[in-house]
């Protein structure tokens, strides 16, 4: 029984070599590539390796390297680019706000007769106390946001 099993195992082990077919790759005069079992007589041919890949211990082909880390890196780059764009946009908005605050402060300090538009659409002049309060608030805003 043992001899039969050994013989059977050897037969299976070497059966790939028995069934292997030699394949030749060659190119004809018009540049077309051909594959055939026999090499052509009028052209040079290259023997193609037709052996199967070695299987791993579990009987499955070796796994391809996972691309999860590469996908994660690409996603992280996309997130970084979005964050950089958001930060750049916030910086532009901050500079615009600072310019507006400085302009408003200049108008408030240089013009004692500042007029504002009421919610109803009518114009009215700020009192000196309101103007001083707005100057103080504007200076605080500049100090906090425009360092």
For each residue, the residues with C-beta under 8 A, 3 or more apart:
1: 4 5
2: 5 6
3: 6 7
4: 1 7 8
5: 1 2 8 9
6: 2 3 9 10
7: 3 4 10 11
8: 4 5 11 12
9: 5 6 12 13
10: 6 7 13 14
11: 7 8 14 15
12: 8 9 15
13: 9 10
14: 10 11 17 18
15: 11 12 18 19
16: 19 20 51 52
17: 14 20
18: 14 15
19: 15 16
20: 16 17 50 51
21: 37 50
22: 37 47 50
23: 35 36 37 47 48 50
24: 35 36 37 38 39 40 45 46 47 48
25: 33 34 35 45 46 47 48
26: 33 34 36 39 40 43 44 45 46
27: 31 32 33 34 43
28: 31 32 34 40 43
29: 43
30:
31: 27 28
32: 27 28
33: 25 26 27
34: 25 26 27 28 40
35: 23 24 25 48
36: 23 24 26 39 40
37: 21 22 23 24
38: 24
39: 24 26 36 45
40: 24 26 28 34 36 43 45
41:
42:
43: 26 27 28 29 40
44: 26
45: 24 25 26 39 40
46: 24 25 26
47: 22 23 24 25
48: 23 24 25 35
49:
50: 20 21 22 23
51: 16 20
52: 16
53: 61 62
54:
55: 58 59 60 61
56: 59 60 61 62
57:
58: 55
59: 55 56
60: 55 56 63
61: 53 55 56
62: 53 56
63: 60 66
64:
65:
66: 63 69
67: 70 71
68: 71 72
69: 66 72 73
70: 67 73 74
71: 67 68 74 75
72: 68 69 75 76
73: 69 70 76 77
74: 70 71 77 78
75: 71 72 78 79
76: 72 73 79 80
77: 73 74 80 81
78: 74 75 81 82
79: 75 76 82 83
80: 76 77 83 84
81: 77 78 84 85
82: 78 79 85 86
83: 79 80 86 87
84: 80 81 87 88
85: 81 82 88 89
86: 82 83 89 90
87: 83 84 90 91
88: 84 85 91 92
89: 85 86 92 93
90: 86 87 93 94
91: 87 88 94 95
92: 88 89 95 96
93: 89 90 96 97
94: 90 91 97 98 145 146
95: 91 92 98 99
96: 92 93 99 100
97: 93 94 100 101 145 146
98: 94 95 101 102 142 145 146
99: 95 96 102 103
100: 96 97 103 104
101: 97 98 104 105 138 141 142 145 146
102: 98 99 105 106 142 146
103: 99 100 106 107
104: 100 101 107 108 134 138
105: 101 102 108 109 135 138 139 142
106: 102 103 109 110
107: 103 104 110 111 114
108: 104 105 111 114 131 134 135 138
109: 105 106 135
110: 106 107
111: 107 108 114
112: 128 131
113: 125
114: 107 108 111 125 126 131
115: 123 124 125 126
116: 123 124 126
117: 121 122 123
118: 121 122 123 124
119:
120:
121: 117 118
122: 117 118
123: 115 116 117 118
124: 115 116 118
125: 113 114 115
126: 114 115 116 130 131 134
127: 130 131
128: 112 131 132
129: 132 133
130: 126 127 133 134
131: 108 112 114 126 127 128 134 135
132: 128 129 135 136
133: 129 130 136 137
134: 104 108 126 130 131 137 138
135: 105 108 109 131 132 138 139
136: 132 133 139 140
137: 133 134 140 141
138: 101 104 105 108 134 135 141 142
139: 105 135 136 142 143
140: 136 137 143 144
141: 101 137 138 144 145 146
142: 98 101 102 105 138 139 145 146
143: 139 140 146 147
144: 140 141
145: 94 97 98 101 141 142
146: 94 97 98 101 102 141 142 143
147: 143
